[in-house]
């Protein structure tokens, strides 16, 4: 996403089953490369990882009031 991704916007590189289509490819953005998976982040079920990412987006969304 050359212009960046807005908070809450789905990444255009996610497949229908929520897998990164750039994983392991040299064109993968540096911000994605900087995220190191952990049990805290990924949990034990897919919904836990999604919740962690949504909470992170909410916590880092600029206040536009």
mmCIF file of the N, C-alpha and C atoms, coordinates in Angstrom:
data_MODEL
# 
_entry.id   MODEL 
# 
loop_
_atom_site.group_PDB 
_atom_site.id 
_atom_site.type_symbol 
_atom_site.label_atom_id 
_atom_site.label_alt_id 
_atom_site.label_comp_id 
_atom_site.label_asym_id 
_atom_site.label_entity_id 
_atom_site.label_seq_id 
_atom_site.pdbx_PDB_ins_code 
_atom_site.Cartn_x 
_atom_site.Cartn_y 
_atom_site.Cartn_z 
_atom_site.occupancy 
_atom_site.B_iso_or_equiv 
_atom_site.pdbx_formal_charge 
_atom_site.auth_seq_id 
_atom_site.auth_comp_id 
_atom_site.auth_asym_id 
_atom_site.auth_atom_id 
_atom_site.pdbx_PDB_model_num 
ATOM 1   N N  . UNK A 1 1  ? 0.858   -1.168  0.000  1.00 0.00 ? 1  UNK A N  1 
ATOM 2   C CA . UNK A 1 1  ? 0.000   0.000   0.000  1.00 0.00 ? 1  UNK A CA 1 
ATOM 3   C C  . UNK A 1 1  ? 0.909   1.238   0.000  1.00 0.00 ? 1  UNK A C  1 
ATOM 4   N N  . UNK A 1 2  ? 1.252   1.709   -1.174 1.00 0.00 ? 2  UNK A N  1 
ATOM 5   C CA . UNK A 1 2  ? 2.233   2.797   -1.313 1.00 0.00 ? 2  UNK A CA 1 
ATOM 6   C C  . UNK A 1 2  ? 1.903   4.060   -0.526 1.00 0.00 ? 2  UNK A C  1 
ATOM 7   N N  . UNK A 1 3  ? 0.628   4.353   -0.358 1.00 0.00 ? 3  UNK A N  1 
ATOM 8   C CA . UNK A 1 3  ? 0.220   5.556   0.375  1.00 0.00 ? 3  UNK A CA 1 
ATOM 9   C C  . UNK A 1 3  ? -0.023  5.276   1.850  1.00 0.00 ? 3  UNK A C  1 
ATOM 10  N N  . UNK A 1 4  ? 0.279   4.075   2.300  1.00 0.00 ? 4  UNK A N  1 
ATOM 11  C CA . UNK A 1 4  ? 0.054   3.705   3.688  1.00 0.00 ? 4  UNK A CA 1 
ATOM 12  C C  . UNK A 1 4  ? -1.316  3.084   3.876  1.00 0.00 ? 4  UNK A C  1 
ATOM 13  N N  . UNK A 1 5  ? -1.561  2.624   5.073  1.00 0.00 ? 5  UNK A N  1 
ATOM 14  C CA . UNK A 1 5  ? -2.827  1.977   5.410  1.00 0.00 ? 5  UNK A CA 1 
ATOM 15  C C  . UNK A 1 5  ? -3.469  2.731   6.558  1.00 0.00 ? 5  UNK A C  1 
ATOM 16  N N  . UNK A 1 6  ? -4.709  3.114   6.376  1.00 0.00 ? 6  UNK A N  1 
ATOM 17  C CA . UNK A 1 6  ? -5.444  3.790   7.430  1.00 0.00 ? 6  UNK A CA 1 
ATOM 18  C C  . UNK A 1 6  ? -5.788  2.788   8.528  1.00 0.00 ? 6  UNK A C  1 
ATOM 19  N N  . UNK A 1 7  ? -5.903  3.274   9.743  1.00 0.00 ? 7  UNK A N  1 
ATOM 20  C CA . UNK A 1 7  ? -6.313  2.423   10.852 1.00 0.00 ? 7  UNK A CA 1 
ATOM 21  C C  . UNK A 1 7  ? -7.663  1.811   10.547 1.00 0.00 ? 7  UNK A C  1 
ATOM 22  N N  . UNK A 1 8  ? -7.781  0.505   10.747 1.00 0.00 ? 8  UNK A N  1 
ATOM 23  C CA . UNK A 1 8  ? -9.028  -0.188  10.488 1.00 0.00 ? 8  UNK A CA 1 
ATOM 24  C C  . UNK A 1 8  ? -9.211  -0.639  9.055  1.00 0.00 ? 8  UNK A C  1 
ATOM 25  N N  . UNK A 1 9  ? -8.346  -0.168  8.162  1.00 0.00 ? 9  UNK A N  1 
ATOM 26  C CA . UNK A 1 9  ? -8.424  -0.561  6.756  1.00 0.00 ? 9  UNK A CA 1 
ATOM 27  C C  . UNK A 1 9  ? -7.747  -1.917  6.569  1.00 0.00 ? 9  UNK A C  1 
ATOM 28  N N  . UNK A 1 10 ? -8.384  -2.799  5.853  1.00 0.00 ? 10 UNK A N  1 
ATOM 29  C CA . UNK A 1 10 ? -7.817  -4.122  5.594  1.00 0.00 ? 10 UNK A CA 1 
ATOM 30  C C  . UNK A 1 10 ? -6.644  -3.990  4.626  1.00 0.00 ? 10 UNK A C  1 
ATOM 31  N N  . UNK A 1 11 ? -5.568  -4.670  4.921  1.00 0.00 ? 11 UNK A N  1 
ATOM 32  C CA . UNK A 1 11 ? -4.405  -4.651  4.035  1.00 0.00 ? 11 UNK A CA 1 
ATOM 33  C C  . UNK A 1 11 ? -4.771  -5.327  2.719  1.00 0.00 ? 11 UNK A C  1 
ATOM 34  N N  . UNK A 1 12 ? -4.401  -4.706  1.614  1.00 0.00 ? 12 UNK A N  1 
ATOM 35  C CA . UNK A 1 12 ? -4.739  -5.267  0.306  1.00 0.00 ? 12 UNK A CA 1 
ATOM 36  C C  . UNK A 1 12 ? -3.934  -6.536  0.002  1.00 0.00 ? 12 UNK A C  1 
ATOM 37  N N  . UNK A 1 13 ? -2.922  -6.803  0.809  1.00 0.00 ? 13 UNK A N  1 
ATOM 38  C CA . UNK A 1 13 ? -2.104  -7.994  0.585  1.00 0.00 ? 13 UNK A CA 1 
ATOM 39  C C  . UNK A 1 13 ? -2.608  -9.218  1.346  1.00 0.00 ? 13 UNK A C  1 
ATOM 40  N N  . UNK A 1 14 ? -3.708  -9.094  2.085  1.00 0.00 ? 14 UNK A N  1 
ATOM 41  C CA . UNK A 1 14 ? -4.262  -10.248 2.790  1.00 0.00 ? 14 UNK A CA 1 
ATOM 42  C C  . UNK A 1 14 ? -5.141  -11.058 1.843  1.00 0.00 ? 14 UNK A C  1 
ATOM 43  N N  . UNK A 1 15 ? -4.924  -12.364 1.848  1.00 0.00 ? 15 UNK A N  1 
ATOM 44  C CA . UNK A 1 15 ? -5.764  -13.254 1.053  1.00 0.00 ? 15 UNK A CA 1 
ATOM 45  C C  . UNK A 1 15 ? -7.107  -13.417 1.758  1.00 0.00 ? 15 UNK A C  1 
ATOM 46  N N  . UNK A 1 16 ? -8.038  -14.098 1.123  1.00 0.00 ? 16 UNK A N  1 
ATOM 47  C CA . UNK A 1 16 ? -9.355  -14.310 1.725  1.00 0.00 ? 16 UNK A CA 1 
ATOM 48  C C  . UNK A 1 16 ? -9.276  -15.088 3.031  1.00 0.00 ? 16 UNK A C  1 
ATOM 49  N N  . UNK A 1 17 ? -8.215  -15.910 3.191  1.00 0.00 ? 17 UNK A N  1 
ATOM 50  C CA . UNK A 1 17 ? -8.052  -16.651 4.447  1.00 0.00 ? 17 UNK A CA 1 
ATOM 51  C C  . UNK A 1 17 ? -7.066  -15.957 5.388  1.00 0.00 ? 17 UNK A C  1 
ATOM 52  N N  . UNK A 1 18 ? -6.899  -14.631 5.193  1.00 0.00 ? 18 UNK A N  1 
ATOM 53  C CA . UNK A 1 18 ? -6.101  -13.754 6.064  1.00 0.00 ? 18 UNK A CA 1 
ATOM 54  C C  . UNK A 1 18 ? -4.608  -14.085 6.098  1.00 0.00 ? 18 UNK A C  1 
ATOM 55  N N  . UNK A 1 19 ? -4.080  -14.605 5.007  1.00 0.00 ? 19 UNK A N  1 
ATOM 56  C CA . UNK A 1 19 ? -2.643  -14.864 4.926  1.00 0.00 ? 19 UNK A CA 1 
ATOM 57  C C  . UNK A 1 19 ? -1.986  -13.779 4.092  1.00 0.00 ? 19 UNK A C  1 
ATOM 58  N N  . UNK A 1 20 ? -0.800  -13.354 4.535  1.00 0.00 ? 20 UNK A N  1 
ATOM 59  C CA . UNK A 1 20 ? -0.066  -12.316 3.817  1.00 0.00 ? 20 UNK A CA 1 
ATOM 60  C C  . UNK A 1 20 ? 0.445   -12.870 2.491  1.00 0.00 ? 20 UNK A C  1 
ATOM 61  N N  . UNK A 1 21 ? 0.093   -12.201 1.407  1.00 0.00 ? 21 UNK A N  1 
ATOM 62  C CA . UNK A 1 21 ? 0.521   -12.634 0.084  1.00 0.00 ? 21 UNK A CA 1 
ATOM 63  C C  . UNK A 1 21 ? 1.949   -12.212 -0.232 1.00 0.00 ? 21 UNK A C  1 
ATOM 64  N N  . UNK A 1 22 ? 2.553   -11.390 0.645  1.00 0.00 ? 22 UNK A N  1 
ATOM 65  C CA . UNK A 1 22 ? 3.932   -10.950 0.452  1.00 0.00 ? 22 UNK A CA 1 
ATOM 66  C C  . UNK A 1 22 ? 4.900   -11.630 1.407  1.00 0.00 ? 22 UNK A C  1 
ATOM 67  N N  . UNK A 1 23 ? 4.394   -12.504 2.265  1.00 0.00 ? 23 UNK A N  1 
ATOM 68  C CA . UNK A 1 23 ? 5.247   -13.151 3.263  1.00 0.00 ? 23 UNK A CA 1 
ATOM 69  C C  . UNK A 1 23 ? 6.405   -13.869 2.570  1.00 0.00 ? 23 UNK A C  1 
ATOM 70  N N  . UNK A 1 24 ? 7.632   -13.562 3.036  1.00 0.00 ? 24 UNK A N  1 
ATOM 71  C CA . UNK A 1 24 ? 8.824   -14.192 2.480  1.00 0.00 ? 24 UNK A CA 1 
ATOM 72  C C  . UNK A 1 24 ? 9.315   -13.584 1.189  1.00 0.00 ? 24 UNK A C  1 
ATOM 73  N N  . UNK A 1 25 ? 8.649   -12.555 0.696  1.00 0.00 ? 25 UNK A N  1 
ATOM 74  C CA . UNK A 1 25 ? 9.055   -11.910 -0.561 1.00 0.00 ? 25 UNK A CA 1 
ATOM 75  C C  . UNK A 1 25 ? 9.822   -10.629 -0.259 1.00 0.00 ? 25 UNK A C  1 
ATOM 76  N N  . UNK A 1 26 ? 10.776  -10.272 -1.117 1.00 0.00 ? 26 UNK A N  1 
ATOM 77  C CA . UNK A 1 26 ? 11.593  -9.081  -0.865 1.00 0.00 ? 26 UNK A CA 1 
ATOM 78  C C  . UNK A 1 26 ? 10.801  -7.780  -0.853 1.00 0.00 ? 26 UNK A C  1 
ATOM 79  N N  . UNK A 1 27 ? 9.668   -7.736  -1.511 1.00 0.00 ? 27 UNK A N  1 
ATOM 80  C CA . UNK A 1 27 ? 8.872   -6.496  -1.540 1.00 0.00 ? 27 UNK A CA 1 
ATOM 81  C C  . UNK A 1 27 ? 7.985   -6.310  -0.320 1.00 0.00 ? 27 UNK A C  1 
ATOM 82  N N  . UNK A 1 28 ? 8.050   -7.231  0.617  1.00 0.00 ? 28 UNK A N  1 
ATOM 83  C CA . UNK A 1 28 ? 7.277   -7.085  1.858  1.00 0.00 ? 28 UNK A CA 1 
ATOM 84  C C  . UNK A 1 28 ? 7.740   -5.822  2.587  1.00 0.00 ? 28 UNK A C  1 
ATOM 85  N N  . UNK A 1 29 ? 6.803   -4.960  3.017  1.00 0.00 ? 29 UNK A N  1 
ATOM 86  C CA . UNK A 1 29 ? 7.174   -3.690  3.659  1.00 0.00 ? 29 UNK A CA 1 
ATOM 87  C C  . UNK A 1 29 ? 7.979   -3.895  4.950  1.00 0.00 ? 29 UNK A C  1 
ATOM 88  N N  . UNK A 1 30 ? 8.869   -2.954  5.218  1.00 0.00 ? 30 UNK A N  1 
ATOM 89  C CA . UNK A 1 30 ? 9.721   -3.048  6.409  1.00 0.00 ? 30 UNK A CA 1 
ATOM 90  C C  . UNK A 1 30 ? 8.910   -3.050  7.693  1.00 0.00 ? 30 UNK A C  1 
ATOM 91  N N  . UNK A 1 31 ? 7.772   -2.353  7.709  1.00 0.00 ? 31 UNK A N  1 
ATOM 92  C CA . UNK A 1 31 ? 6.945   -2.354  8.925  1.00 0.00 ? 31 UNK A CA 1 
ATOM 93  C C  . UNK A 1 31 ? 6.451   -3.764  9.232  1.00 0.00 ? 31 UNK A C  1 
ATOM 94  N N  . UNK A 1 32 ? 6.141   -4.522  8.205  1.00 0.00 ? 32 UNK A N  1 
ATOM 95  C CA . UNK A 1 32 ? 5.695   -5.906  8.404  1.00 0.00 ? 32 UNK A CA 1 
ATOM 96  C C  . UNK A 1 32 ? 6.863   -6.789  8.849  1.00 0.00 ? 32 UNK A C  1 
ATOM 97  N N  . UNK A 1 33 ? 8.034   -6.528  8.300  1.00 0.00 ? 33 UNK A N  1 
ATOM 98  C CA . UNK A 1 33 ? 9.216   -7.298  8.689  1.00 0.00 ? 33 UNK A CA 1 
ATOM 99  C C  . UNK A 1 33 ? 9.601   -7.041  10.136 1.00 0.00 ? 33 UNK A C  1 
ATOM 100 N N  . UNK A 1 34 ? 9.251   -5.867  10.646 1.00 0.00 ? 34 UNK A N  1 
ATOM 101 C CA . UNK A 1 34 ? 9.654   -5.498  12.006 1.00 0.00 ? 34 UNK A CA 1 
ATOM 102 C C  . UNK A 1 34 ? 8.780   -6.144  13.087 1.00 0.00 ? 34 UNK A C  1 
ATOM 103 N N  . UNK A 1 35 ? 7.671   -6.737  12.692 1.00 0.00 ? 35 UNK A N  1 
ATOM 104 C CA . UNK A 1 35 ? 6.778   -7.368  13.665 1.00 0.00 ? 35 UNK A CA 1 
ATOM 105 C C  . UNK A 1 35 ? 7.228   -8.803  13.891 1.00 0.00 ? 35 UNK A C  1 
ATOM 106 N N  . UNK A 1 36 ? 7.646   -9.076  15.121 1.00 0.00 ? 36 UNK A N  1 
ATOM 107 C CA . UNK A 1 36 ? 8.082   -10.428 15.476 1.00 0.00 ? 36 UNK A CA 1 
ATOM 108 C C  . UNK A 1 36 ? 6.943   -11.138 16.200 1.00 0.00 ? 36 UNK A C  1 
ATOM 109 N N  . UNK A 1 37 ? 6.442   -12.236 15.656 1.00 0.00 ? 37 UNK A N  1 
ATOM 110 C CA . UNK A 1 37 ? 5.345   -12.940 16.315 1.00 0.00 ? 37 UNK A CA 1 
ATOM 111 C C  . UNK A 1 37 ? 5.733   -13.448 17.695 1.00 0.00 ? 37 UNK A C  1 
ATOM 112 N N  . UNK A 1 38 ? 4.769   -13.437 18.585 1.00 0.00 ? 38 UNK A N  1 
ATOM 113 C CA . UNK A 1 38 ? 4.975   -13.942 19.943 1.00 0.00 ? 38 UNK A CA 1 
ATOM 114 C C  . UNK A 1 38 ? 3.665   -14.573 20.403 1.00 0.00 ? 38 UNK A C  1 
ATOM 115 N N  . UNK A 1 39 ? 3.719   -15.345 21.461 1.00 0.00 ? 39 UNK A N  1 
ATOM 116 C CA . UNK A 1 39 ? 2.494   -15.955 21.986 1.00 0.00 ? 39 UNK A CA 1 
ATOM 117 C C  . UNK A 1 39 ? 1.509   -14.869 22.414 1.00 0.00 ? 39 UNK A C  1 
ATOM 118 N N  . UNK A 1 40 ? 2.035   -13.778 22.991 1.00 0.00 ? 40 UNK A N  1 
ATOM 119 C CA . UNK A 1 40 ? 1.173   -12.665 23.401 1.00 0.00 ? 40 UNK A CA 1 
ATOM 120 C C  . UNK A 1 40 ? 0.420   -12.099 22.203 1.00 0.00 ? 40 UNK A C  1 
ATOM 121 N N  . UNK A 1 41 ? 1.109   -11.964 21.081 1.00 0.00 ? 41 UNK A N  1 
ATOM 122 C CA . UNK A 1 41 ? 0.519   -11.379 19.883 1.00 0.00 ? 41 UNK A CA 1 
ATOM 123 C C  . UNK A 1 41 ? -0.401  -12.369 19.160 1.00 0.00 ? 41 UNK A C  1 
ATOM 124 N N  . UNK A 1 42 ? 0.043   -13.569 18.984 1.00 0.00 ? 42 UNK A N  1 
ATOM 125 C CA . UNK A 1 42 ? -0.694  -14.537 18.161 1.00 0.00 ? 42 UNK A CA 1 
ATOM 126 C C  . UNK A 1 42 ? -1.730  -15.337 18.927 1.00 0.00 ? 42 UNK A C  1 
ATOM 127 N N  . UNK A 1 43 ? -1.513  -15.525 20.230 1.00 0.00 ? 43 UNK A N  1 
ATOM 128 C CA . UNK A 1 43 ? -2.430  -16.337 21.000 1.00 0.00 ? 43 UNK A CA 1 
ATOM 129 C C  . UNK A 1 43 ? -2.372  -17.790 20.548 1.00 0.00 ? 43 UNK A C  1 
ATOM 130 N N  . UNK A 1 44 ? -3.406  -18.505 20.854 1.00 0.00 ? 44 UNK A N  1 
ATOM 131 C CA . UNK A 1 44 ? -3.464  -19.908 20.458 1.00 0.00 ? 44 UNK A CA 1 
ATOM 132 C C  . UNK A 1 44 ? -4.524  -20.157 19.393 1.00 0.00 ? 44 UNK A C  1 
ATOM 133 N N  . UNK A 1 45 ? -5.331  -19.149 19.120 1.00 0.00 ? 45 UNK A N  1 
ATOM 134 C CA . UNK A 1 45 ? -6.399  -19.252 18.125 1.00 0.00 ? 45 UNK A CA 1 
ATOM 135 C C  . UNK A 1 45 ? -6.337  -18.025 17.218 1.00 0.00 ? 45 UNK A C  1 
ATOM 136 N N  . UNK A 1 46 ? -6.743  -18.154 15.946 1.00 0.00 ? 46 UNK A N  1 
ATOM 137 C CA . UNK A 1 46 ? -6.686  -17.011 15.028 1.00 0.00 ? 46 UNK A CA 1 
ATOM 138 C C  . UNK A 1 46 ? -7.409  -15.764 15.540 1.00 0.00 ? 46 UNK A C  1 
ATOM 139 N N  . UNK A 1 47 ? -8.553  -15.932 16.221 1.00 0.00 ? 47 UNK A N  1 
ATOM 140 C CA . UNK A 1 47 ? -9.302  -14.759 16.692 1.00 0.00 ? 47 UNK A CA 1 
ATOM 141 C C  . UNK A 1 47 ? -8.488  -13.947 17.694 1.00 0.00 ? 47 UNK A C  1 
ATOM 142 N N  . UNK A 1 48 ? -7.588  -14.606 18.455 1.00 0.00 ? 48 UNK A N  1 
ATOM 143 C CA . UNK A 1 48 ? -6.764  -13.887 19.429 1.00 0.00 ? 48 UNK A CA 1 
ATOM 144 C C  . UNK A 1 48 ? -5.772  -12.972 18.720 1.00 0.00 ? 48 UNK A C  1 
ATOM 145 N N  . UNK A 1 49 ? -5.203  -13.429 17.620 1.00 0.00 ? 49 UNK A N  1 
ATOM 146 C CA . UNK A 1 49 ? -4.281  -12.600 16.848 1.00 0.00 ? 49 UNK A CA 1 
ATOM 147 C C  . UNK A 1 49 ? -5.007  -11.403 16.241 1.00 0.00 ? 49 UNK A C  1 
ATOM 148 N N  . UNK A 1 50 ? -6.211  -11.634 15.712 1.00 0.00 ? 50 UNK A N  1 
ATOM 149 C CA . UNK A 1 50 ? -6.999  -10.542 15.139 1.00 0.00 ? 50 UNK A CA 1 
ATOM 150 C C  . UNK A 1 50 ? -7.339  -9.524  16.213 1.00 0.00 ? 50 UNK A C  1 
ATOM 151 N N  . UNK A 1 51 ? -7.735  -9.974  17.394 1.00 0.00 ? 51 UNK A N  1 
ATOM 152 C CA . UNK A 1 51 ? -8.056  -9.059  18.488 1.00 0.00 ? 51 UNK A CA 1 
ATOM 153 C C  . UNK A 1 51 ? -6.837  -8.241  18.866 1.00 0.00 ? 51 UNK A C  1 
ATOM 154 N N  . UNK A 1 52 ? -5.659  -8.863  18.946 1.00 0.00 ? 52 UNK A N  1 
ATOM 155 C CA . UNK A 1 52 ? -4.428  -8.146  19.302 1.00 0.00 ? 52 UNK A CA 1 
ATOM 156 C C  . UNK A 1 52 ? -4.152  -7.052  18.276 1.00 0.00 ? 52 UNK A C  1 
ATOM 157 N N  . UNK A 1 53 ? -4.292  -7.376  16.994 1.00 0.00 ? 53 UNK A N  1 
ATOM 158 C CA . UNK A 1 53 ? -4.042  -6.383  15.948 1.00 0.00 ? 53 UNK A CA 1 
ATOM 159 C C  . UNK A 1 53 ? -5.063  -5.253  15.992 1.00 0.00 ? 53 UNK A C  1 
ATOM 160 N N  . UNK A 1 54 ? -6.326  -5.575  16.226 1.00 0.00 ? 54 UNK A N  1 
ATOM 161 C CA . UNK A 1 54 ? -7.358  -4.534  16.322 1.00 0.00 ? 54 UNK A CA 1 
ATOM 162 C C  . UNK A 1 54 ? -7.104  -3.616  17.516 1.00 0.00 ? 54 UNK A C  1 
ATOM 163 N N  . UNK A 1 55 ? -6.706  -4.203  18.644 1.00 0.00 ? 55 UNK A N  1 
ATOM 164 C CA . UNK A 1 55 ? -6.386  -3.394  19.831 1.00 0.00 ? 55 UNK A CA 1 
ATOM 165 C C  . UNK A 1 55 ? -5.187  -2.488  19.561 1.00 0.00 ? 55 UNK A C  1 
ATOM 166 N N  . UNK A 1 56 ? -4.183  -3.005  18.855 1.00 0.00 ? 56 UNK A N  1 
ATOM 167 C CA . UNK A 1 56 ? -3.004  -2.202  18.514 1.00 0.00 ? 56 UNK A CA 1 
ATOM 168 C C  . UNK A 1 56 ? -3.394  -1.042  17.601 1.00 0.00 ? 56 UNK A C  1 
ATOM 169 N N  . UNK A 1 57 ? -4.216  -1.318  16.605 1.00 0.00 ? 57 UNK A N  1 
ATOM 170 C CA . UNK A 1 57 ? -4.666  -0.245  15.718 1.00 0.00 ? 57 UNK A CA 1 
ATOM 171 C C  . UNK A 1 57 ? -5.441  0.823   16.484 1.00 0.00 ? 57 UNK A C  1 
ATOM 172 N N  . UNK A 1 58 ? -6.318  0.385   17.380 1.00 0.00 ? 58 UNK A N  1 
ATOM 173 C CA . UNK A 1 58 ? -7.104  1.340   18.171 1.00 0.00 ? 58 UNK A CA 1 
ATOM 174 C C  . UNK A 1 58 ? -6.187  2.207   19.032 1.00 0.00 ? 58 UNK A C  1 
ATOM 175 N N  . UNK A 1 59 ? -5.187  1.579   19.653 1.00 0.00 ? 59 UNK A N  1 
ATOM 176 C CA . UNK A 1 59 ? -4.279  2.304   20.539 1.00 0.00 ? 59 UNK A CA 1 
ATOM 177 C C  . UNK A 1 59 ? -3.372  3.276   19.790 1.00 0.00 ? 59 UNK A C  1 
ATOM 178 N N  . UNK A 1 60 ? -3.162  3.049   18.493 1.00 0.00 ? 60 UNK A N  1 
ATOM 179 C CA . UNK A 1 60 ? -2.245  3.909   17.734 1.00 0.00 ? 60 UNK A CA 1 
ATOM 180 C C  . UNK A 1 60 ? -2.954  4.803   16.731 1.00 0.00 ? 60 UNK A C  1 
ATOM 181 N N  . UNK A 1 61 ? -4.280  4.817   16.754 1.00 0.00 ? 61 UNK A N  1 
ATOM 182 C CA . UNK A 1 61 ? -5.039  5.676   15.845 1.00 0.00 ? 61 UNK A CA 1 
ATOM 183 C C  . UNK A 1 61 ? -4.947  7.121   16.328 1.00 0.00 ? 61 UNK A C  1 
ATOM 184 N N  . UNK A 1 62 ? -4.532  8.038   15.447 1.00 0.00 ? 62 UNK A N  1 
ATOM 185 C CA . UNK A 1 62 ? -4.487  9.443   15.862 1.00 0.00 ? 62 UNK A CA 1 
ATOM 186 C C  . UNK A 1 62 ? -5.875  9.951   16.250 1.00 0.00 ? 62 UNK A C  1 
ATOM 187 N N  . UNK A 1 63 ? -5.924  10.779  17.266 1.00 0.00 ? 63 UNK A N  1 
ATOM 188 C CA . UNK A 1 63 ? -7.179  11.382  17.695 1.00 0.00 ? 63 UNK A CA 1 
ATOM 189 C C  . UNK A 1 63 ? -7.486  12.538  16.739 1.00 0.00 ? 63 UNK A C  1 
ATOM 190 N N  . UNK A 1 64 ? -8.536  12.394  15.968 1.00 0.00 ? 64 UNK A N  1 
ATOM 191 C CA . UNK A 1 64 ? -8.867  13.394  14.950 1.00 0.00 ? 64 UNK A CA 1 
ATOM 192 C C  . UNK A 1 64 ? -9.981  14.343  15.377 1.00 0.00 ? 64 UNK A C  1 
ATOM 193 N N  . UNK A 1 65 ? -10.152 14.542  16.677 1.00 0.00 ? 65 UNK A N  1 
ATOM 194 C CA . UNK A 1 65 ? -11.206 15.427  17.170 1.00 0.00 ? 65 UNK A CA 1 
ATOM 195 C C  . UNK A 1 65 ? -10.824 16.877  17.026 1.00 0.00 ? 65 UNK A C  1 
# 
